[in-house]
Amino acid sequence: MTILLLGSGGREHAFAWKMTQSPLCDQLFVVPGNAGTAAIATNINISPTDFEAIKALVLKEKIGMVVVGPEDPLVKGIFDYFKNDDQLKDIPVIGPSKVGAQLEGSKEFAKEFLMRHNIPTAAYDSFTAETVEKGCDFLETLKAPYVLKADGLAAGKGVLIIHDLAEAKEELRNMLVGQKFGEASSKVVIEEFLDGIELSCFVLTDGKNYKILPTAKDYKRIGEGDTGLNTGGMGAVSPVPYVDAVLMEKIETRIVKPTIEGFQKDGIEYKGFVFIGLINVNNEPIVIEYNVRMGDPETEVVIPRLKTDLVELFLATANEKLDEITLEIDSRSATTVMLVSGGYPENFEKGKVISGLENITDSIVFHAGTKLEDGAVLSNGGRVMAITSYGNDFQEAIKKSYQNIAKLSFDKMNFRKDIGNDLL
């Protein structure tokens, strides 16, 4: 079959890498893609949220399935757009409905869903510019540090954790009145801080059945020792070494099952990934947030550990037959380290020539912010590429990633040198 994949990051390159290995995939189009997907698929330079242009492409190329990588097209309702169009309604879209996508599109919607279905999460309240002073009063009822979350999509950067009460009040006003994150922070959720170790749980569901994918842990901050500004993610490790069978059982019974049952109770159409951001507090899993797609860079360590045919999994998702599939997982560890542009996550330059790609051995390079120009691979974003490796344990895998990074270079290239160190 001919498949269309939406997105342009490392997550999409990892999906493309896995899907093109499937005998079920005859041709793969990627919208808009990057230099990595260009080597294994056909990139089409249109926006993933230009639904009219996507429709024209789907009809022209007789595309049989659409896989949605990023959250934006999902929150804007691509699933519903296909479902409600007579020419597109029989083409499966892997991703939730517009209502389902609100789990990521609105922090308030997600918190209400968690509370309604008795899924463990932090205490919270939400505020707007009109109620900003009530928000300041609410902060006084909490213990430091204070967690402020922009309600809408802010590209993974809309969460602030602040230790000083006066500063927290000032930032709340900045977000709501000063529109620090634009439209995304027209509403802000304040929640109690939970002290523990974070991890990510990834679930693929057809709305009734589900498969839990390998666990992963990512590293959000730009600096070593988890310091500095939040980013889209600087590296990841899978599996998470401290997640044992007891914790996994708690995650499944208290969080995953009630989430999927919640979709059915609320009449939410959901065929796609649920990314559950968890915090492990004294061996009790608590939900921090939902995302409605795979994480990035976690995809770059989760998908390489998947032995099952990914296209087969997606077809089973579309046909509500996930219960008929057996998930096979590679027992090896996988790690990835993200190479980023100098200055990221603030101001950075694009268009830097990347050299050394031909020297990589025993690692997989997943392109993120890259483009092809006159045969050269150039940087084209803040996060440029992820270097993924396998190992018998994560220490062996991470060593390979760093050995290969030493062979790569571009002007002002930056990366964290401590991925996985906290797990030793």
C-alpha positions as CSV (number, residue, x, y, z in Angstrom):
1,M,0.0,0.0,0.0
2,T,1.0,3.6,-0.4
3,I,1.3,5.5,2.9
4,L,1.5,9.2,3.8
5,L,3.4,10.2,6.9
6,L,2.9,13.8,8.3
7,G,5.8,15.6,10.0
8,S,9.5,16.6,9.6
9,G,11.3,15.6,12.8
10,G,13.4,12.8,14.3
11,R,10.2,11.0,15.3
12,E,9.0,10.9,11.7
13,H,12.4,9.7,10.4
14,A,12.2,6.9,12.9
15,F,8.7,6.0,11.8
16,A,9.7,6.1,8.1
17,W,12.8,4.0,8.8
18,K,10.6,1.3,10.4
19,M,7.7,1.5,8.0
20,T,9.8,1.2,4.9
21,Q,11.1,-2.1,6.3
22,S,7.6,-3.5,6.0
23,P,6.6,-5.7,3.0
24,L,3.1,-4.0,3.4
25,C,4.6,-0.6,2.5
26,D,5.0,-0.2,-1.3
27,Q,5.6,3.6,-1.3
28,L,5.9,6.2,1.4
29,F,5.3,9.9,1.1
30,V,6.4,12.3,3.9
31,V,4.9,15.8,4.3
32,P,7.2,17.8,4.5
33,G,10.0,15.4,5.7
34,N,13.7,16.2,6.0
35,A,17.0,15.1,4.6
36,G,16.8,11.7,6.4
37,T,13.3,10.8,5.1
38,A,14.4,12.0,1.6
39,A,16.8,9.1,1.4
40,I,14.2,6.4,2.0
41,A,10.8,8.0,1.0
42,T,9.4,10.8,-1.2
43,N,9.2,14.2,0.5
44,I,6.4,16.6,-0.5
45,N,6.9,20.2,0.6
46,I,3.4,21.1,1.9
47,S,2.4,21.9,5.5
48,P,1.0,19.0,7.7
49,T,-1.9,21.4,8.6
50,D,-2.9,22.2,5.0
51,F,-5.7,19.7,4.8
52,E,-6.9,20.7,1.3
53,A,-3.4,20.2,-0.1
54,I,-3.1,16.8,1.8
55,K,-6.5,15.8,0.3
56,A,-5.3,16.5,-3.2
57,L,-2.1,14.5,-2.6
58,V,-4.0,11.6,-1.1
59,L,-6.4,11.3,-4.1
60,K,-3.6,11.9,-6.7
61,E,-1.3,9.2,-5.3
62,K,-4.1,6.8,-4.2
63,I,-2.8,6.8,-0.6
64,G,-4.2,4.0,1.5
65,M,-3.3,5.2,5.1
66,V,-2.2,8.4,6.8
67,V,0.1,8.3,9.8
68,V,0.2,11.6,11.8
69,G,3.5,12.3,13.6
70,P,3.1,15.7,15.3
71,E,0.3,17.1,17.5
72,D,-0.6,20.1,15.5
73,P,-2.7,18.4,12.7
74,L,-4.4,16.3,15.3
75,V,-5.4,19.2,17.5
76,K,-6.6,21.0,14.3
77,G,-8.8,18.0,13.5
78,I,-7.3,16.0,10.6
79,F,-8.9,12.8,11.8
80,D,-12.4,14.4,11.6
81,Y,-11.5,16.1,8.2
82,F,-11.0,12.7,6.7
83,K,-13.9,11.1,8.4
84,N,-16.4,13.8,7.2
85,D,-15.2,13.8,3.6
86,D,-16.9,11.4,1.2
87,Q,-13.7,11.0,-0.8
88,L,-11.5,10.4,2.2
89,K,-13.7,8.7,4.8
90,D,-12.5,5.1,4.0
91,I,-8.8,6.0,4.4
92,P,-7.6,5.3,7.9
93,V,-5.9,8.1,9.8
94,I,-3.6,7.0,12.7
95,G,-4.2,9.6,15.3
96,P,-7.1,10.6,17.6
97,S,-10.2,12.7,16.8
98,K,-10.2,16.4,17.4
99,V,-11.9,15.9,20.8
100,G,-9.3,13.2,21.7
101,A,-6.5,15.5,20.7
102,Q,-7.7,18.0,23.4
103,L,-5.9,15.7,25.9
104,E,-2.7,17.5,24.6
105,G,-4.3,20.6,23.1
106,S,-5.7,21.7,26.5
107,K,-4.1,21.0,29.9
108,E,-7.4,21.8,31.6
109,F,-9.3,19.3,29.4
110,A,-6.7,16.7,30.3
111,K,-6.9,17.4,34.1
112,E,-10.7,17.2,34.0
113,F,-10.5,13.8,32.1
114,L,-8.0,12.5,34.8
115,M,-10.2,13.6,37.6
116,R,-13.4,12.3,36.0
117,H,-11.9,8.8,35.6
118,N,-10.1,8.7,39.0
119,I,-6.6,8.5,37.4
120,P,-3.9,9.6,39.8
121,T,-2.6,13.2,39.1
122,A,-1.5,16.3,40.9
123,A,-4.0,18.7,42.5
124,Y,-4.6,21.8,40.2
125,D,-6.7,24.8,39.3
126,S,-6.8,26.9,36.1
127,F,-6.9,30.6,35.6
128,T,-7.3,33.3,32.9
129,A,-6.2,37.0,32.6
130,E,-9.5,37.9,34.3
131,T,-8.8,35.6,37.3
132,V,-5.0,36.2,37.5
133,E,-5.1,37.5,41.1
134,K,-7.1,34.5,42.2
135,G,-4.3,32.5,40.7
136,C,-1.8,34.4,42.8
137,D,-3.9,33.6,45.9
138,F,-4.0,29.9,44.9
139,L,-0.2,29.9,44.6
140,E,-0.1,30.9,48.3
141,T,-1.9,27.7,49.2
142,L,0.8,25.5,47.7
143,K,4.3,24.6,48.8
144,A,7.3,25.5,46.6
145,P,8.3,24.8,43.9
146,Y,5.3,26.0,41.8
147,V,4.3,24.5,38.5
148,L,2.7,26.8,35.8
149,K,1.5,25.2,32.6
150,A,0.3,27.1,29.5
151,D,-3.1,25.4,28.7
152,G,-2.5,25.2,24.9
153,L,0.3,24.0,22.6
154,A,3.7,25.7,23.3
155,A,6.0,23.2,21.5
156,G,7.0,21.5,24.7
157,K,8.2,24.8,26.3
158,G,5.1,26.0,28.1
159,V,5.8,24.5,31.6
160,L,7.6,26.6,34.2
161,I,8.8,25.2,37.6
162,I,9.6,28.1,40.0
163,H,11.0,28.0,43.5
164,D,10.2,31.5,44.6
165,L,6.6,32.6,45.3
166,A,7.0,36.2,44.2
167,E,8.6,35.0,41.0
168,A,5.9,32.5,40.4
169,K,3.2,35.3,40.7
170,E,5.2,37.5,38.3
171,E,5.5,34.6,35.8
172,L,1.8,33.9,36.1
173,R,1.1,37.5,35.2
174,N,3.6,37.3,32.4
175,M,1.8,34.2,30.9
176,L,-1.8,35.4,31.3
177,V,-1.5,39.2,30.9
178,G,1.8,39.5,29.1
179,Q,1.0,36.5,26.8
180,K,4.5,35.0,27.3
181,F,3.4,32.0,25.2
182,G,0.9,33.8,23.0
183,E,-2.5,32.2,22.6
184,A,-1.2,29.0,24.3
185,S,-1.1,30.8,27.7
186,S,-4.5,32.6,27.5
187,K,-5.3,30.0,30.2
188,V,-2.8,28.7,32.7
189,V,-3.0,25.5,34.9
190,I,-1.3,25.7,38.3
191,E,-0.6,22.4,39.9
192,E,1.1,21.0,43.0
193,F,4.7,20.0,42.4
194,L,5.4,16.2,42.7
195,D,8.9,15.1,43.7
196,G,10.0,11.9,42.0
197,I,11.5,10.5,38.9
198,E,9.9,11.1,35.5
199,L,9.3,8.4,32.8
200,S,7.3,8.1,29.7
201,C,4.7,5.3,29.0
202,F,3.6,4.9,25.3
203,V,0.4,3.2,24.3
204,L,-1.0,2.4,20.9
205,T,-4.8,2.0,21.0
206,D,-7.6,1.2,18.5
207,G,-10.1,2.7,21.0
208,K,-10.9,-0.6,22.7
209,N,-7.7,-2.7,22.7
210,Y,-4.2,-1.4,23.4
211,K,-0.5,-2.3,23.3
212,I,2.0,-0.8,25.8
213,L,5.2,0.0,24.0
214,P,8.7,0.0,25.6
215,T,9.2,2.6,28.4
216,A,11.6,5.5,27.8
217,K,13.1,8.4,29.7
218,D,14.0,11.6,28.0
219,Y,16.1,14.6,29.0
220,K,14.4,17.9,28.5
221,R,16.8,20.6,29.7
222,I,19.6,22.0,27.5
223,G,22.4,21.8,30.1
224,E,24.2,18.9,31.8
225,G,22.8,17.9,35.2
226,D,19.3,18.9,34.0
227,T,20.0,22.6,34.1
228,G,19.1,25.5,31.9
229,L,16.0,26.0,29.7
230,N,13.5,23.3,28.6
231,T,13.9,22.0,25.1
232,G,12.0,19.6,22.9
233,G,14.3,16.9,24.3
234,M,18.1,16.3,24.3
235,G,18.3,12.5,24.5
236,A,16.5,9.4,25.6
237,V,17.0,5.9,27.1
238,S,14.9,2.8,26.7
239,P,14.0,0.7,28.7
240,V,14.0,2.7,31.9
241,P,16.2,0.6,34.2
242,Y,14.2,1.2,37.4
243,V,10.8,0.3,36.0
244,D,10.1,-3.2,37.3
245,A,7.1,-5.6,36.8
246,V,5.4,-4.2,40.0
247,L,5.6,-0.6,38.8
248,M,4.5,-1.6,35.3
249,E,1.5,-3.4,36.7
250,K,0.5,-0.3,38.7
251,I,0.9,1.8,35.5
252,E,-1.3,-0.5,33.5
253,T,-4.1,-1.1,36.0
254,R,-4.3,2.5,37.5
255,I,-3.5,4.6,34.5
256,V,-3.5,2.8,31.1
257,K,-6.7,0.8,31.5
258,P,-8.8,3.6,33.0
259,T,-7.5,6.0,30.2
260,I,-8.7,3.7,27.4
261,E,-12.0,2.9,29.2
262,G,-12.4,6.7,29.7
263,F,-12.3,7.2,25.9
264,Q,-15.2,4.7,25.6
265,K,-17.2,6.2,28.5
266,D,-16.8,9.7,27.1
267,G,-17.5,8.6,23.5
268,I,-14.0,9.8,22.3
269,E,-12.9,8.3,19.1
270,Y,-9.2,7.4,19.5
271,K,-7.1,5.4,17.2
272,G,-3.4,6.2,17.7
273,F,-0.7,6.8,20.3
274,V,-1.2,7.9,23.8
275,F,1.9,9.3,25.4
276,I,1.5,9.3,29.2
277,G,4.1,11.5,31.1
278,L,4.4,10.0,34.5
279,I,6.2,10.7,37.7
280,N,7.2,7.9,40.1
281,V,6.6,9.1,43.6
282,N,7.8,6.5,46.2
283,N,7.0,3.8,43.6
284,E,3.5,5.2,43.0
285,P,2.9,6.3,39.3
286,I,1.1,9.7,38.9
287,V,0.2,11.3,35.6
288,I,1.8,14.6,34.8
289,E,0.4,15.0,31.3
290,Y,-0.9,13.3,28.2
291,N,0.4,13.8,24.7
292,V,-1.6,12.4,21.7
293,R,1.4,11.3,19.6
294,M,4.8,9.6,20.2
295,G,7.4,11.7,22.0
296,D,10.5,13.0,20.4
297,P,13.3,11.9,21.0
298,E,11.7,8.9,22.8
299,T,10.5,7.6,19.4
300,E,14.1,7.3,18.3
301,V,14.7,4.7,21.1
302,V,11.3,3.0,21.3
303,I,10.7,2.3,17.6
304,P,14.1,0.7,17.0
305,R,13.3,-1.7,19.9
306,L,10.1,-2.8,18.1
307,K,10.5,-6.1,16.3
308,T,6.8,-6.2,15.2
309,D,5.9,-4.8,11.7
310,L,4.9,-1.2,12.3
311,V,2.6,-1.0,9.3
312,E,0.8,-4.2,10.5
313,L,0.4,-2.6,13.9
314,F,-1.1,0.5,12.3
315,L,-3.5,-1.5,10.1
316,A,-4.7,-3.4,13.2
317,T,-5.2,-0.1,15.0
318,A,-7.4,1.2,12.1
319,N,-9.4,-2.1,12.0
320,E,-9.8,-2.3,15.8
321,K,-7.9,-5.6,15.8
322,L,-4.9,-4.8,18.1
323,D,-5.8,-7.7,20.3
324,E,-4.9,-10.0,17.5
325,I,-1.3,-8.8,17.3
326,T,1.6,-10.0,19.5
327,L,4.1,-7.3,20.3
328,E,7.7,-8.4,19.9
329,I,10.4,-6.2,21.6
330,D,14.1,-6.3,21.2
331,S,15.7,-7.1,24.6
332,R,18.6,-4.8,24.0
333,S,18.7,-1.2,25.3
334,A,18.6,1.7,23.0
335,T,19.9,5.3,23.6
336,T,19.8,8.5,21.6
337,V,21.6,11.8,21.9
338,M,20.3,14.9,20.1
339,L,22.7,17.2,18.3
340,V,21.3,20.8,18.4
341,S,22.1,24.1,16.8
342,G,24.2,26.5,18.9
343,G,22.0,28.9,20.8
344,Y,19.0,26.5,20.9
345,P,16.4,26.6,22.5
346,E,16.7,30.4,22.1
347,N,18.1,32.1,18.9
348,F,20.0,29.8,16.6
349,E,21.2,29.8,12.9
350,K,20.2,27.4,10.2
351,G,22.0,26.3,7.0
352,K,25.1,24.8,8.6
353,V,26.8,22.1,6.5
354,I,26.9,18.7,8.4
355,S,29.9,16.6,7.8
356,G,31.0,13.1,8.8
357,L,27.7,11.3,8.2
358,E,29.4,8.7,5.9
359,N,31.7,7.7,8.8
360,I,28.9,6.5,11.2
361,T,29.1,2.8,12.1
362,D,27.0,0.9,14.5
363,S,24.6,3.7,15.2
364,I,21.4,5.0,13.4
365,V,21.2,8.7,12.5
366,F,17.7,10.0,12.7
367,H,17.4,13.4,11.0
368,A,15.3,16.1,12.7
369,G,16.0,19.7,11.6
370,T,17.8,19.0,8.3
371,K,17.4,19.7,4.6
372,L,19.1,18.7,1.4
373,E,20.7,21.4,-0.7
374,D,22.8,20.7,-3.8
375,G,23.6,17.2,-2.4
376,A,24.8,18.6,1.0
377,V,22.9,18.0,4.3
378,L,22.3,21.3,6.1
379,S,21.0,22.1,9.6
380,N,17.4,23.4,9.4
381,G,16.1,23.6,12.9
382,G,17.0,23.8,16.6
383,R,17.2,20.0,17.1
384,V,19.2,18.8,14.1
385,M,19.7,15.0,14.4
386,A,19.5,12.1,16.9
387,I,22.2,9.5,17.1
388,T,20.7,6.2,18.3
389,S,22.6,3.0,19.3
390,Y,21.8,-0.4,20.7
391,G,23.7,-2.1,23.6
392,N,23.3,-5.0,26.0
393,D,22.7,-2.3,28.6
394,F,22.2,1.5,28.3
395,Q,25.8,2.2,29.2
396,E,27.1,0.2,26.2
397,A,24.5,1.8,23.9
398,I,25.3,5.4,25.0
399,K,29.0,4.8,24.6
400,K,28.4,3.9,20.9
401,S,26.3,7.1,20.4
402,Y,29.0,9.3,21.8
403,Q,31.8,7.5,19.8
404,N,29.8,8.3,16.6
405,I,29.0,11.9,17.6
406,A,32.8,12.4,17.6
407,K,32.8,11.8,13.9
408,L,30.1,14.4,13.1
409,S,30.4,18.2,13.0
410,F,28.6,21.4,12.0
411,D,29.2,25.0,13.0
412,K,28.2,25.6,16.7
413,M,27.0,22.0,17.1
414,N,25.9,21.3,20.7
415,F,24.8,18.2,22.7
416,R,24.5,17.0,26.2
417,K,27.4,14.8,27.4
418,D,25.6,13.3,30.4
419,I,22.6,11.4,28.9
420,G,21.9,8.4,31.1
421,N,24.3,9.4,33.9
422,D,21.4,9.8,36.4
423,L,20.6,6.2,35.9
424,L,24.0,4.8,36.9
